[in-house]
Amino acid sequence: MRHYGHLSAARRRELFHREPVDFGPDSPVRTVGFALGATLYAPATRPRLAEDIRKQVRTGVVSMVLCLEDSISDADVPAAEENLLRQFRRLAGEGGPEGVPLLFVRVREPSQILDLTTRLGADIELLTGFVLPKFTAASGAAFLAAAQAAEVLCGRRLLVMPVLESPELLHLESRQEGLRAVADLVEKHRERIPAVRLGVTDFCAAYGLRRTPDATAYDVGLVASVIADVVNVLGRADGSGFTVTGPVWEYFRRQERMFKPQLRYTPFSGRAEKLRARLIEHDIDGLLREIELDRANGLMGKTCIHPSHVAPVHALSVVSHEEFSDAADILDAGPGGGGVLRSSYTNKMNEVKPHRAWAERTMLRAEVFGVARDGVDFVDLLAAGNA
């Protein structure tokens, strides 16, 4: 699969200086982490889940989480598991892995990992891995041991994505020790962890908070501080870090708002004014701002609970021609290079040594999301993704 693979080849040529490359469940784990993009969550109780999965692929989705945890009630778990097995059989019978995104199952407890692996049988080939909720050093060891045993059982790689959402990782007195212990644990399983996810809704719940569509996660002081600390410990660019994904955006229908829209008129003027109106109407302007802040704070990709969120995440993940030019110039100087270069766009300085890690991350993003043509911006990509 590839990002923007749902567009025609001709349309991709119009948009991209370098097109996104193919990737899949067997790609290098760091590539998978960067390629996740907008990871769409769906409750495992959906009766037409197999049909929904293939439908979302046709609109640009490349990763999904089928949830057996917080999105369903405790009483529905057995029925949800049965439905999950039934839907995987349907997917296998209707073409197998072809046309299926990276699929993860969010479990509730470690025993479900081995149980589901056994019950899926040959249909396990459709599964990329598991999402591990409420992950701490204390709870995580059992989850990771179960995932390792499931790999042996089915004879193929199964990836895992821990979700950091427990109060002990939020509370000031236990945060530093808790994050350091998590880092020590996940380091032992680096080869199967494409990304660490953030459960910001649970963090807010610990203090009875809920952000409005006018506020990003970074406007909530408690949340902003824990995101910074997670990136500080788990998102370092020295080889010890992991991809950390952005928090969920909760809104997809118009809400009453107190403040002006956050989306400037100029980029849309004369070419996509109806698109701008639609984005504002569905509170996507707040999402766009949060995605930009995710990137500025070291996060990559995003948890999504509605299909309308996918195109904005992907449009803002494509590397601009200017970013690509800057990154290439920095890397062309070589690992032993130094000094300051004037950017090819003559609007900034590129300092070779300090900007090198950024350039390397940008090139990996360029590989999986592509590089936009000179003159193609996020409005063009957003319009294409929504078409």
N, C-alpha and C positions, 0 to 999 in steps of 0.2 A: 504494500500500500504506500501511498505518498500523500502529502498535503496538497490540496487543490487538485487531486487526481480526479475529482468529480467534474472538473471543467474540461472542455474540449482542448485538444492539443493546440489548436489555433488560438484559443483564448489565453492559454498559458503562455504561448510565445509572445503575445501582446503585452502581458503583464510582467514577465520575468526576464531579467538579464541572465540569471542562472536559475533553472527550475529546481524545485525540491527533488531530492533523490528518494529512491525506494528504501523502505525499512520494514522490519517485521519483528515478531516475537523473539527471533534468534539473532537479531542485530546486537552489537556490543551494548552492554548495559547502560553506558553513559549516553549512547545515541538514543536508546529507548527513552531515557529520562528526559532528554531535550525534546524528543519528538512527540511526547504525550499531548502537548497542546491543551485544548479544552477537553478535559476528561468529564464526560457526561454521565451523571449518576441516574440510575433507574431502579425502582424497587423490584425485587425478584418476584413479586406477586402479579406483575402485569400479565394478563392472559394471552396477549399477542406479542410477547417479548421478542421472539425470533423475528417476526415481521418488522417490529419497531427497530431492531438492531440493523437489519439490512437497509431499512428506509433511511436511518440516520447516516449510514455510510454514504448513501447517494447525495447527501447534503453537505458532506465534508467532515463528518466525525471520524476520528481515527482511534480514539480510545474511550472505553466505557467501563463503568463499575456497576455491577449488578448487586444490589444491596440486600443483605439478610439481617442488617443491624438496625440502626435507628429509624430508618424509613418505614419499617413495618412493626406491627405490634408483636409482643411476646407470643401471643396465642397463634399468630399466623406463621410462625417459623416453620413448623413441619410442612404445611401446605406450600409455603414459598420454596422450600427445598425441592419438593416433588415437582413443582412447576419449573424450577430451574433445570432439573434433569430432563424434563419433557421438552423444554425449549431448546436445550442443547442437542437433543436427538433430532429435533426438527431442523435445526441449522445444519447438522451433519448430513441429513437426508436431502437437503436442498442446495447442495454444492460444497459442503464442508468449509474449510478455512477460507476459500476464495470469497472475497467480498465481505469478510468479517473483520471488524476492527480489533485492536488489542483489547481483550476482554479480561477483566479482573472481577473476582467475587469478594465482596466485603463480608467477612464472617463475624461471628460474635465471640467465639471461643476457639482455642487451638484444636480441640477434638473435631470440629467441623472440617478442618482442612483435610485430614486423613480420610474422614468419612466420605466427604464429597469426591475426593480423588478416587476412592474405591468405587463409589456408585456411578461415577461418570464413565468409567471403563474406557473404551476407545475414544469416546467423545472428548476426553481430556485434551486432545490435540487442538481443540478450539480455544482452550483456556491459556491465557498468558500468565496468570498468577492470582495472588490474593492480596486484599487490602486488610491491614491489621489495625483494628480500632483501639483507642484508649492505650496507646503504646507507651510503656515506661520500661525502665530497666528491669523492674520486678515482673511485669506481665509479659514483656517482649521475648524473653528467653524461651518460654514454652511455645509461643507462636512460631519463632524461627526454627526451633527444633522440629516442630510438626511439619513445617514447609520443607525442611531438609529431608525428613522421612518420606514425605509425599513425592519428592523428586525421585528417590530410590524406588519407590513403589511403582511409579508410572514410567520411569526410564527416560524422562525428558526434563529440561530446565523449567522451573516454575519461579517466576519473579514475585517479590513481595514489596508492598509499599506501606511502611508504618505511618500511622496517623498520630500526630502529637496533639492531644486535646484534653489531657487530664489536668485537674486543678493543681497538682503538685508541680507541674511544669509552668504554671502561671504564677502561683504564689511566690512572693519575693524570697521568703526565707528558705524555700526548697528548690527554687528554679535552677540556680547555678549547678548544684550538686546533681540534680535530676537530669539536666541536659548533658552534663559531662558523662554521667553513667550511660545514658542512651547512646552517646557518641562512641563510647568504648564497646558497647554491645554490637551496634550496627557495623562497626569497622570489621568485625570478624565475619560478616556476611556480605561484604561489599559487592561480591560478584553476582548477587541476586537482588540487589536493591537499586532500582532505577531512579527512585525519587522518594523523598520524605514529604508527607502531606501535612497541612496545617488544618486543624479543626477549630476554626475561629468561632463558630456558633457555640460550641461547648465552652470555649474560654469566656465568651460573653455571658453565658448562662450561669457561670460560677459567681457572677456579680449582679445577676438580674438585669443585664444590659441587652439592648438590641439596637443596632445602628439603623438609621433611616435611609431612604434612597438619596437623601441629600449629603450623606456622610460616607466616606470610605472607611475601610478598616483602619487606615492610618490617622483618621480623625478621632479614633477612640484610643485614648492614651494607654490604657492597660494593654490593649491588643497590639498597638504599635510597638510597645516596649518588648513584648514577648516575641514578636516577629523579628525584631532587631537582634534579640539574644539567640534565637534559633539559628539565624543566618550567621551570627558571630561564631557559634560553636560548630554548626553542622554544614555551613555553606561556604567554607573557606576555599580560596582559589590556589592553595598550595599543594593540592593533590589529596588532602585529607577530607575534603568536603564532598557533599552530595548535592544533587539537584533538589531544591526546596520549592514546592509548588505554591501558587497563590491561593488565598482563601476563597470560599464560595461567595458569590453575589446572590442575595436572596430574592431579588425583585424581578418580576417579568410582566407585571401589569401596572397600569397607571395608578400612582398613588397621589394623594394630595401633597403638594410640595410647598415649602416656605420660601425657597430661594430660586434665583434665576437658573436656567439651564447652564450647564458647564461646557457646552459644546459651541465653539465659535461658529459664526455664520460663514466667514470668508472661505474656508476650504471647500464648502459645499455649494457656494454661490454659482448659479448658472449651469450646474451639471448634476447635482444630487440633492436639491432642496427638499424634495419629498422624502428622501431617505433620512435627512437630518430631522425632519418633523416626526417621522416614525420612531427614530431612536429616542428622541426626547419624550414622546408620548409613552413609551414603554420603559422609561427610566434607564435606558442604555447609556445615556451620557455619563451617569455616575459610574457605571461599569467601566467605560472607556478610561475615565480618570483613574480608577483603581488599578486597571491593568498597567497603565503607565507608571503608577507608583510601585506596583509589584516589581516591575523591571528595574526601576531606580533603586529599589531596596534589595536586589539580588535574587528575586524569585523568578521562576520560569514555569509557564503553563498555569492552569487554573482549574479548580473544581467547579463544575457547572451543574445546575439542576434544571436548566431549560434549554432547548435547542437554539433559541434566539441568542444565547450568549456565545455560541461557538464561533460564528463568523467574526465578531469583534476581537476575540482572543487571538484567532489566527491572523487576522489582518494586521494586528499590532505586533505579531511575532515575526513576520517577514522582515528580513534585513533590508534596509533602504540602500539604494545605490551609494549614497554618501557614507553610511556606516561601513559598507563593504570596502569602499575605496580607502577609508582611514585604516581599517583593520589590515588590509593588504599592505599598505605602505609601512605600517609598524612591523609586521612580520617579515617583510622583505629586508628589513635592516639586520635580521639574523639574531640568534640568541645572545651573541656577544656584542651586539650593537648598542648604541646609546645616542644621547643627544636629543634634540628637538627638531621635528619636521613640520613645515607648513603643510596643512592639509591640501589635498588636490582641489577642494572646493574653496580654498583660500579664506576660510572663515573661522579657523581654530588652530591651535597647536596640537600636535601629536607627540607626546613625550614617550620615547621608545620603551624605556624600561618600566615606568609606572603603568603604562597603558597596555603592556604586552598581555597580561592575563585577560583583560577585557577583549583584546583582539582575538585571542584564542577562543574564548566563549562565543564571540560574535561569528567566527568562522564555523563553529559547530552548529550554531543556530542557522547560519546561511545554508549549510548542507541539508538540514531537514526541512526548513521552511522556505528556502529559496532566497534569491536576491532580486528585488524589484528593479525594473528598468529605470533609467534616469528619467525623471518626470512622472513616474507612477508613484502615487502616495497611498496612504491608508484608506482614503475615501474610495479610490479605484478598487482596491483589494476588498474593502468591505462591501461595496456594491456588487462585485463579482461573487463573493462568498454568499451573499443574500439572494442572488439571482435564482 
